[in-house]
């Protein structure tokens, strides 16, 4: 299934256009514009195309099915959301260099979606095309909180599935991905004036800072487990001991045993700091 230079240029132009659309999960307008693009290229080759809205922001899930066939379909899965692009500009920066498209989402995974749809168009143009269904989701980068039900239902109705995430660095087929989890810890302290009576306060930010090292120490590179505190926030004013703080933890691991170890360790770190602060209050 060779590709001519003209075809490759057309696909590169399509990818660049798509990557200039900001589609992180907080940009519903950009996501809906991207969904319109996907519907436009799927409609000529699919038997049916539909867009379903999910989540509190009514983000679009794009679905398509082949013309009616009798076999169990092959499920083709992808996502068109990206992590937020750098800077405050409305349009993400995308560059074309020596026939390559460089920018946010080119590989992960608008590039994969371009490949998926082009492959489908060629399969449909040939003989004995199989049954297939496509599910393209808008929330993968944040853990698919809203589209996972659709994915599960589609998988249950399929005989096989292909996910068009990027290949390995050497171009090899990816057979599995790490499990992903996000843990949020809310910390409650006690507010006090930082200049008048700070000793009466209990800093939620200080407690937050104390739990970060033991939590991140749960990383085990040999086991393929990575634990990182990725966001931290707290406080209300420059002269007030902070009574509230929150941190979020990103977890990547290969087994349920590692997941349980990490979650147990996070709970242990939180309880240890809680006991320390309680003891300090009583002394």
Order of alpha helices (4+ residues) and beta strands (2+ residues): alpha-alpha-beta-beta-beta-beta-beta-alpha-beta-alpha-beta-beta-beta-alpha-beta-beta-beta-alpha
